[in-house]
């Protein structure tokens, strides 16, 4: 994994706003019987090549495919593993929103009415296994094709974490919670390993590890930490055989635009985050609910040979951060953990799902321009 040994490198979390043409064509996003799968896959390859080139031209050092092949950041995996059935008529509360769902019900109902009504159940009714190798093979092939002739430092692909897999799910098949979570981990191992063997960095995406905090601490703090520890253990099981310096672990508080009053404090999560066998940790740090948490690194030591990828621009507002502000954020982290251990990143994805854009594409690219310029300013200050 590349480090900022000569200058501050730049990256992002992975998910970018999809071209409208791809959304309109995509059978993976709607009903595969309605639209033209062949046209979609041809267009997907073109769009991935275009977005990788755009990232390189914008000055992003470590790039992704924009997650263009995924209908969502997490539930895409249900099309690649066995064992689950979707029960659209069986609604469950969105427990991962915690007290936010009750205290800010009107706000959520206004912007996200389907969540207030409950979410469809993902029921595990049989053995879990990785069954759609063709899907990840296509993603990898498109990414490798897109990198041809493009000058970047590195490339990564994202994959969901065990804790975030089927996060609206119920286990009706495995005898114990551990058996269930480990079965998910074993299936995900196939996807992680495929990405690694292709020479790409593996980024494990895990919003739900943080999002379950509020709901579970209402039972007891011990219950949350017990729940989280099992899922960190499962994540490490899924990563077995992959060198830590080929793994990025991304944890966030959800792309959804809600008040986030009940988000987990980073200090409550940090031991779990650092327990993941990864070489780099991507953590939200730019939005107004979490920017103050740089202070955690005054007390917590980043382990040797690890990299911190703090969010220095955010998906959460349409305001484009000033490059000077971006530089200040980078320099602050560099002074705490070492300049060579910081890569400038984003808080979260700019498109939580295929049809969900957190900001307009022009705003997204303007934010990336500030990210790159801010990294240049920080580099001058840190290296003289």
C-alpha positions as CSV (number, residue, x, y, z in Angstrom):
1,X,0.0,0.0,0.0
2,X,1.3,3.4,-1.0
3,X,2.1,5.9,1.8
4,X,2.5,9.6,1.9
5,X,6.3,9.4,2.1
6,X,7.0,12.4,-0.2
7,X,3.6,14.2,-0.4
8,X,0.1,13.8,0.9
9,X,-1.7,11.3,-1.2
10,X,-5.5,11.6,-2.0
11,X,-8.3,9.1,-2.2
12,X,-12.0,8.7,-1.4
13,X,-14.3,6.1,0.0
14,X,-15.4,4.5,-3.3
15,X,-19.0,5.3,-4.3
16,X,-19.4,8.0,-6.8
17,X,-22.5,9.5,-8.4
18,X,-23.6,7.2,-11.3
19,X,-24.2,8.6,-14.8
20,X,-27.9,8.9,-15.4
21,X,-27.6,6.9,-18.6
22,X,-26.2,4.0,-16.7
23,X,-29.0,4.2,-14.1
24,X,-31.6,4.3,-16.9
25,X,-30.2,1.3,-18.6
26,X,-29.2,-0.8,-15.6
27,X,-31.0,-4.1,-15.1
28,X,-29.0,-4.6,-11.9
29,X,-30.7,-1.6,-10.4
30,X,-34.3,-2.5,-11.2
31,X,-35.8,-5.6,-12.8
32,X,-33.5,-7.7,-15.0
33,X,-36.4,-8.8,-17.2
34,X,-37.4,-5.3,-18.1
35,X,-34.3,-3.8,-19.6
36,X,-31.4,-4.8,-21.9
37,X,-28.7,-6.6,-19.8
38,X,-26.2,-6.7,-22.7
39,X,-26.4,-2.9,-23.3
40,X,-26.0,-2.3,-19.6
41,X,-22.8,-4.4,-19.3
42,X,-21.3,-2.7,-22.4
43,X,-22.2,0.7,-21.0
44,X,-20.9,-0.2,-17.5
45,X,-17.5,-1.0,-18.9
46,X,-17.4,2.4,-20.7
47,X,-18.6,4.3,-17.7
48,X,-16.0,2.7,-15.3
49,X,-13.2,3.6,-17.8
50,X,-14.5,7.2,-17.9
51,X,-14.8,7.7,-14.2
52,X,-11.3,6.2,-13.5
53,X,-9.9,8.6,-16.1
54,X,-11.8,11.5,-14.5
55,X,-10.4,10.7,-11.1
56,X,-6.9,10.6,-12.5
57,X,-7.3,13.9,-14.3
58,X,-8.7,15.4,-11.1
59,X,-5.6,14.5,-9.3
60,X,-6.9,11.6,-7.1
61,X,-4.0,9.3,-6.4
62,X,-5.8,6.2,-5.2
63,X,-9.0,5.5,-7.3
64,X,-12.0,3.2,-7.5
65,X,-14.5,2.1,-10.1
66,X,-17.1,4.3,-8.4
67,X,-19.0,1.2,-7.4
68,X,-20.9,1.5,-10.6
69,X,-21.8,-2.1,-10.8
70,X,-23.6,-2.1,-7.4
71,X,-27.2,-1.2,-6.8
72,X,-26.2,-0.3,-3.2
73,X,-23.2,-0.1,-1.0
74,X,-24.2,-3.2,1.1
75,X,-27.1,-5.2,-0.2
76,X,-25.5,-5.8,-3.6
77,X,-24.0,-8.8,-1.8
78,X,-27.4,-10.6,-1.6
79,X,-27.2,-11.1,-5.4
80,X,-23.8,-12.8,-4.9
81,X,-24.5,-15.1,-1.9
82,X,-27.0,-17.9,-1.2
83,X,-29.1,-18.4,1.9
84,X,-31.3,-15.3,2.0
85,X,-34.8,-14.6,0.9
86,X,-36.2,-11.1,0.6
87,X,-39.6,-10.7,2.3
88,X,-41.0,-7.4,0.9
89,X,-44.3,-7.8,2.8
90,X,-42.5,-8.4,6.1
91,X,-41.4,-5.0,7.4
92,X,-38.9,-4.5,10.2
93,X,-38.0,-1.3,12.1
94,X,-34.7,0.3,10.9
95,X,-33.0,-0.4,14.2
96,X,-29.7,0.9,12.9
97,X,-31.1,4.4,13.1
98,X,-31.6,4.1,16.9
99,X,-33.3,6.9,18.7
100,X,-33.0,9.1,15.6
101,X,-36.0,7.3,14.2
102,X,-38.2,8.4,17.0
103,X,-36.8,11.8,18.1
104,X,-36.5,13.1,14.5
105,X,-39.3,11.1,12.9
106,X,-40.8,14.1,11.1
107,X,-37.5,14.9,9.4
108,X,-36.8,11.3,8.4
109,X,-40.4,10.9,7.2
110,X,-40.1,14.0,5.0
111,X,-36.9,12.9,3.3
112,X,-37.0,9.1,3.7
113,X,-40.7,8.0,4.1
114,X,-40.1,4.3,3.3
115,X,-37.8,4.0,6.3
116,X,-40.4,5.2,8.7
117,X,-42.7,2.5,7.4
118,X,-40.1,-0.2,8.1
119,X,-37.7,-2.0,5.8
120,X,-38.1,-5.4,4.1
121,X,-36.8,-8.4,5.8
122,X,-33.7,-10.3,4.6
123,X,-34.2,-13.7,6.1
124,X,-31.4,-16.3,6.2
125,X,-33.2,-19.5,5.5
126,X,-30.4,-21.7,4.2
127,X,-26.6,-22.2,4.1
128,X,-24.7,-19.1,3.1
129,X,-22.1,-19.4,0.3
130,X,-20.6,-17.2,-2.4
131,X,-22.4,-18.2,-5.6
132,X,-21.9,-15.4,-8.1
133,X,-18.2,-15.3,-9.0
134,X,-19.1,-13.9,-12.4
135,X,-20.2,-10.6,-10.8
136,X,-16.9,-9.9,-9.0
137,X,-15.0,-11.1,-12.0
138,X,-16.7,-8.5,-14.2
139,X,-16.0,-5.7,-11.6
140,X,-12.4,-6.7,-11.5
141,X,-12.1,-6.9,-15.3
142,X,-13.7,-3.6,-15.8
143,X,-11.4,-2.0,-13.3
144,X,-8.2,-3.5,-14.8
145,X,-9.3,-2.4,-18.2
146,X,-10.0,1.2,-16.9
147,X,-6.5,1.4,-15.4
148,X,-4.8,0.7,-18.7
149,X,-2.9,3.8,-19.7
150,X,-4.1,5.8,-16.7
151,X,-1.5,7.2,-14.3
152,X,-2.5,6.8,-10.7
153,X,-0.7,5.5,-7.5
154,X,-3.0,2.7,-6.7
155,X,-6.6,1.4,-7.2
156,X,-9.1,-0.2,-4.8
157,X,-12.4,-2.0,-4.9
158,X,-14.9,-2.0,-2.1
159,X,-16.7,-4.9,-0.5
160,X,-19.2,-5.0,2.3
161,X,-18.2,-6.1,5.9
162,X,-19.8,-9.0,7.8
163,X,-21.5,-6.5,10.2
164,X,-23.1,-4.6,7.3
165,X,-24.2,-7.7,5.4
166,X,-28.0,-8.1,5.4
167,X,-28.3,-5.4,8.0
168,X,-32.1,-5.7,7.9
169,X,-31.8,-9.5,8.3
170,X,-32.9,-12.2,10.6
171,X,-31.2,-15.5,11.1
172,X,-33.7,-18.5,10.8
173,X,-31.1,-21.1,9.8
174,X,-28.0,-21.2,11.9
175,X,-28.1,-22.4,15.5
176,X,-26.0,-19.6,17.0
177,X,-25.3,-15.9,16.2
178,X,-21.6,-16.8,15.9
179,X,-22.3,-19.5,13.3
180,X,-24.4,-17.1,11.3
181,X,-21.9,-14.3,11.3
182,X,-19.0,-16.6,10.6
183,X,-20.9,-18.1,7.6
184,X,-21.2,-14.6,6.2
185,X,-17.5,-14.0,6.7
186,X,-16.6,-17.3,4.9
187,X,-18.7,-16.3,1.9
188,X,-17.2,-12.7,1.9
189,X,-13.7,-14.2,2.0
190,X,-14.2,-15.3,-1.6
191,X,-14.9,-11.7,-2.8
192,X,-12.1,-10.2,-0.7
193,X,-9.6,-12.8,-2.0
194,X,-10.7,-12.3,-5.6
195,X,-10.0,-8.5,-5.3
196,X,-6.7,-9.1,-3.7
197,X,-5.5,-11.7,-6.2
198,X,-6.3,-9.2,-8.9
199,X,-3.6,-6.9,-7.5
200,X,-6.1,-4.3,-6.2
201,X,-6.5,-3.0,-2.7
202,X,-9.5,-4.4,-0.7
203,X,-11.6,-1.8,1.0
204,X,-14.0,-3.3,3.6
205,X,-17.1,-1.0,4.1
206,X,-18.7,-1.1,7.5
207,X,-21.3,1.6,8.4
208,X,-23.4,-0.7,10.5
209,X,-20.7,-1.5,13.1
210,X,-21.1,2.2,14.1
211,X,-24.8,2.5,13.4
212,X,-25.9,-0.3,15.7
213,X,-24.2,1.5,18.7
214,X,-27.2,3.6,19.8
215,X,-29.8,0.8,19.6
216,X,-27.6,-1.7,21.4
217,X,-26.3,0.6,24.2
218,X,-30.0,1.1,25.1
219,X,-29.8,-2.5,26.3
220,X,-26.3,-2.0,27.8
221,X,-22.9,-0.8,26.7
222,X,-21.7,-4.4,27.2
223,X,-24.2,-5.7,24.7
224,X,-22.9,-3.4,22.0
225,X,-19.2,-4.2,22.6
226,X,-20.0,-7.9,22.6
227,X,-21.9,-7.5,19.3
228,X,-19.1,-5.5,17.7
229,X,-16.3,-7.7,18.9
230,X,-17.9,-10.8,17.3
231,X,-18.2,-8.9,14.0
232,X,-14.6,-7.7,14.1
233,X,-13.5,-11.2,14.7
234,X,-15.6,-12.2,11.6
235,X,-14.1,-9.5,9.5
236,X,-10.6,-10.8,10.4
237,X,-11.7,-14.3,9.5
238,X,-12.9,-13.0,6.1
239,X,-9.5,-11.3,5.6
240,X,-7.4,-14.4,6.3
241,X,-4.6,-14.8,3.8
242,X,-4.6,-11.2,2.7
243,X,-1.7,-9.1,3.9
244,X,-2.8,-6.2,6.1
245,X,-1.1,-3.7,3.9
246,X,-3.4,-4.6,1.1
247,X,-6.5,-3.8,3.1
248,X,-8.4,-0.6,3.9
249,X,-11.2,-0.6,6.5
250,X,-13.8,2.1,6.1
251,X,-16.1,2.9,9.0
252,X,-18.7,5.7,8.9
253,X,-21.9,6.8,10.4
254,X,-24.1,6.4,7.4
255,X,-24.5,8.4,4.2
256,X,-28.1,9.1,5.0
257,X,-29.0,12.7,5.5
258,X,-30.4,12.8,9.1
259,X,-29.4,14.8,12.1
260,X,-27.0,12.2,13.4
261,X,-27.5,13.4,17.0
262,X,-27.1,9.8,18.3
263,X,-24.1,8.7,16.4
264,X,-21.6,6.6,18.2
265,X,-18.6,8.6,19.7
266,X,-15.4,7.6,18.0
267,X,-13.7,6.9,21.3
268,X,-16.3,4.1,21.8
269,X,-15.5,2.6,18.5
270,X,-11.8,3.0,18.2
271,X,-10.7,-0.2,19.8
272,X,-12.9,-2.2,17.5
273,X,-11.7,-0.3,14.4
274,X,-8.0,-0.8,15.3
275,X,-8.8,-4.5,15.9
276,X,-9.5,-5.1,12.2
277,X,-6.4,-6.5,10.4
278,X,-6.1,-3.7,8.0
279,X,-3.2,-1.5,6.9
280,X,-5.3,1.7,6.6
281,X,-8.4,3.0,8.4
282,X,-10.8,5.3,6.6
283,X,-12.9,7.3,9.2
284,X,-15.3,10.2,8.9
285,X,-13.7,13.4,10.1
286,X,-15.1,16.4,8.2
287,X,-18.8,16.6,8.8
288,X,-20.0,18.9,11.6
289,X,-21.0,16.1,13.9
290,X,-17.6,14.4,13.9
291,X,-14.9,16.9,13.0
292,X,-13.9,17.4,16.6
293,X,-13.0,13.8,17.0
294,X,-9.5,14.4,15.7
295,X,-8.9,14.8,19.4
296,X,-9.2,11.0,19.9
297,X,-5.8,10.7,18.3
298,X,-4.3,12.8,21.0
299,X,-4.9,9.9,23.4
300,X,-5.0,6.9,21.0
301,X,-1.8,5.9,19.3
302,X,-2.0,4.8,15.7
303,X,-0.2,1.4,15.5
304,X,3.1,1.2,13.7
305,X,2.9,0.7,9.9
306,X,-0.7,1.8,9.8
307,X,-2.3,4.6,7.8
308,X,-5.1,6.9,8.7
309,X,-7.4,8.1,5.9
310,X,-9.5,10.8,7.6
311,X,-12.3,12.4,5.7
312,X,-11.3,16.0,5.0
313,X,-14.2,16.7,2.6
314,X,-17.7,15.5,3.3
315,X,-20.6,14.0,1.3
316,X,-23.0,15.5,3.9
317,X,-23.2,19.1,2.6
318,X,-23.3,20.8,-0.7
319,X,-20.9,23.4,0.5
320,X,-17.6,22.9,-1.2
321,X,-14.8,23.0,1.4
322,X,-12.1,25.7,0.9
323,X,-8.7,24.2,0.1
324,X,-7.2,26.1,3.0
325,X,-9.6,24.3,5.4
326,X,-8.8,21.0,3.8
327,X,-5.1,21.6,4.3
328,X,-5.7,22.6,7.9
329,X,-7.5,19.3,8.5
330,X,-4.7,17.3,6.9
331,X,-1.9,19.1,8.8
332,X,-3.8,18.6,12.1
333,X,-3.8,14.8,11.6
334,X,-0.3,14.7,10.2
335,X,1.0,16.4,13.4
336,X,-0.8,13.8,15.5
337,X,0.1,10.6,13.7
338,X,2.9,11.5,11.3
339,X,2.7,13.0,7.8
340,X,3.7,9.7,6.1
341,X,0.8,8.0,7.9
342,X,-2.0,10.2,6.5
343,X,-3.8,9.9,3.2
344,X,-6.5,12.6,2.6
345,X,-9.9,11.1,2.0
346,X,-13.6,11.7,2.1
347,X,-16.2,11.0,4.8
348,X,-18.3,8.6,2.9
349,X,-19.6,7.8,-0.5
350,X,-21.3,10.4,-2.7
351,X,-23.9,7.8,-3.8
352,X,-25.3,5.5,-1.1
353,X,-27.1,3.6,-3.8
354,X,-27.3,3.6,-7.6
355,X,-30.1,6.2,-7.7
356,X,-29.1,8.1,-4.6
357,X,-26.8,11.1,-5.1
358,X,-25.7,13.0,-2.0
359,X,-24.6,16.0,-3.9
360,X,-24.8,17.0,-7.6
361,X,-22.0,15.5,-9.7
362,X,-20.6,19.0,-10.3
363,X,-20.4,19.6,-6.6
364,X,-18.7,16.2,-6.1
365,X,-16.0,17.1,-8.6
366,X,-15.6,20.6,-7.1
367,X,-15.1,18.9,-3.7
368,X,-12.4,16.7,-5.2
369,X,-10.7,19.7,-6.7
370,X,-10.5,21.2,-3.2
371,X,-9.3,17.9,-1.8
372,X,-6.4,17.8,-4.3
373,X,-5.5,21.5,-3.8
374,X,-5.7,21.2,0.0
375,X,-3.3,18.2,-0.1
376,X,-0.9,20.3,-2.2
377,X,-1.0,23.1,0.4
378,X,-0.6,20.7,3.2
379,X,2.4,19.0,1.4
380,X,4.2,22.4,1.2
381,X,3.7,23.0,4.9
382,X,4.7,19.5,6.0
383,X,7.7,19.0,3.7
384,X,8.7,22.6,3.4
